[in-house]
Amino acid sequence: MFVCVSILATSTRSVTRSAAHRLPRLVTSLTTPLSGSNVVPLFRFPLRDPPRACFSLTPTLASAYSGEGAEDDSSIMSTSYPLQPSEPVDPVHGPSKTQKPINVNANGDANGAYITDAHSRQQNKTAPLLPADPLKGKIDNAKKQQLLARDFRSDTITAPTESMIRAMAEASRGDDVYGEDDTTNSFQAEIAALTGKESAIFVPSGTLSNQLAFRTHLHQPPHTVLCDTRSHIHRYEAGGIAFHCGASTEIVAPSNGHHLRWDQDIKPNLNLSDDIHFSPTRIISLENTLNGTIFPQDEIVKISTEARKLGLIMHLDGARVWNVAAETGLSLKELCDPFDTVSLCLSKGLGAPIGSILVGPSQFIKKVRHFRKLYGAGVRQVGPLVAAARVGVLENYPKLQATHQLARYAGQELEKLGVRLTAPVETSMVFLDTSSIGIPISELVSRAAALPAPIQLGGGRMVVHYQIEKQAIDDLLDLIRVMKKEKADGTGPANAAAADSGAGLYSNNMTGGNTASAATTKTNGSLSHVRSSSSSENRGLVFQTIGTCSRRPSDEMRHSVSLVLPFPDRQSALTLQQSISVDKELKPKEVRKEFTILTRSSSSATVELGVKIFATTVRQLRLSVNAFLEDASLVCRTMAEFDPLQKGIDELSKMHLEDELEQGSVGVAG
């Protein structure tokens, strides 16, 4: 057996490129003789820190690596270069200018070693990887809070409060993966005590806490988790049970349309046989609340009692079990007692920025920690996030009952309008079906989002969280009243395509049932005066544009787009009159610029938003010449700002400005 071990340390010029590529990439020091060989260790020092000495490659070894037909490699041994400890290189910017590369270092890395001296080490300062915060001064959290007050998509979109931010700054900063964070350990112990369980573990999300529970409970497939057909674990966790556990779900629709019952729904669907054709039931997973409805506690106790007789595991997806406790007055311990494990979300109704907590037996939670690490979900200094969650429990849990009252108010008013509710309103969710009054839910979503003060809806589900304002509910009810009247009068969008495209997105009356009736002059691409009559609550300035489009060259359609805005003051009206004339060609860029100037003279944020909608609509009408919209009109009102502006409108009438405005592009509505 013949073993060659060597170190290559030559200057850049002394090694030809072809020879360098043929050299081995890894050079290893041998510190003991190989068994059964005559090879004596070449070096008895670690190659990672070699002495300042010169070594050269022998001609025999050089030719051995050259292969047949190789070039003359004698130059390889012509000179040698002293090996020196390599200095770390900036991973982003590379070596400093003072560093000289060695062709190949002791590890065989052609670019890994650099020669430097003490002076160059002092000069080599690592530059920052990122510039200063690019968003500094640009984040408007107050504005975000205003938007959240009108966002019904989910209770997960709530923003952290100032008290949460302060708690995060004061939290401990230990490593939770090592179990050394005081804030986290304390909070986990508190929640375990509240729920009557031995132990608890904080994880980033509710989906993760459910999946960790199933993975820890289920050891060897095949096995089945029985759950409601509407449950989150079956529909909205990306098939996690099958992916992580190799398990299937046995989904059951409640026969009463509300909740599963042992005798009618669960017992008939259990598989407890040894028949190899079937996957045996191992877990019964319930959800409370489910679609905002409360699972009756007496039925839960019955299910748990019967399930445990059969050796089945009980798990609760209690993402919103806080709402159940707030509404029923039952303690968390009472709600959790029938279950082996419970997942409680912290970032929904409680408003924490992140987090869920899983409770159960101490040995079970110990194993969960192992799987949490395996899933890559161990968060190191998690204390600040836990501190924010604790504030949510302290401050926002008491507010949940108020959100339930608001949700019930919304449900009652919707039913008065003829809207069908697809589920009873028992906590913070309202499920509505507007098709009962002839309004597609997609149209309501679009129209609500297009309001001057937008309202966000998540389809047919409204979730009332603790940061929602009652005014948002009232505004949504007003919009539905308007849309219902439009359907009855035949004044709504001509077709669904109009409602879903361009200006058609905003092409409906939103003035509380008093459509601005305008007689306009056909002025292609220009602004024209509008005469209209409406109730006093809808008084404001009306801007109207007339555009044309055609499906065929001979088929020309007229389209009007109007916007009702509050009248801030006399100067604003004059500014508008001077900036836009009847004969002026409508150019989108100029219109946007001029309207921006106008809005700067007003302190109304709603005016600014409305003008942006108007400018966008104008642009879309002008550019989308092939669009088909039948006399589409846009009338956007500013919800609560008409009454304070009544005085300004009255002054306008007294000053006889109407004649002046008729000569321009602005009319007074009402």
Buried (B, 14 or more C-beta within 10 A) or exposed (E): EEEEBBBBBBBEEBBBEEBBEBBEEEBEBBEEEEEEEEBEEBBEEEBEEBEEEEBBBEEEBBBEBBEEEBEEBEBBBEEBBBBBEBBEBEEEEEBBEBBEBBBBBBBBEBEBBBBBEEEBBEEBEEEEEEEEEEEEEEEEEEEEEBBBBBBBBBBBBBEBBEBBBEBBEEBBEBBBBEEBBEBBBBBBEBBBBBBBBBBBBBBBBBBBBBBBBBBBBBEEEEBBBBBBEBBBBBBEBEEBBEEBBBBBBBBBEBEEEBBBBBEEBBBEEBBEEEEEEEBBBBBBBBBBBBBBBBBBBEBBEBBBEBBBEEEBBBBBBBBBBBBBBBBBEBEBEBBBBBBBBBBBBBBBBBBBBBBBBBBBEEEBBEBBBEBBEEBEBBBEBBBBBBBBBBBBBEBBBEBBBBBBEBBBBBBEBBBEBEBBBEBBBBBBBBBBBBEBBBBEBBBBBBBBEBBBBBBBBEEBBBBBBBBBEEEBBBBBBBBBBBBBBBBEEEBBBBEEEBBBBBBBBBBBBBBBBBBBEBEBEEBEBBBBBBBBEBEEBBBBBBBBBBBBBEEEEEEEBEBBBBBBBBBBBEEBBBBBBEBBEBEBEBBBEEBBEBBEEBBEBBEBBBBBBBBBBBBBBBBBBBEBEEBBBEEBBBBBBBBEBBEEBBEBBEEBEEEEBEEBBBEBBBBBBB
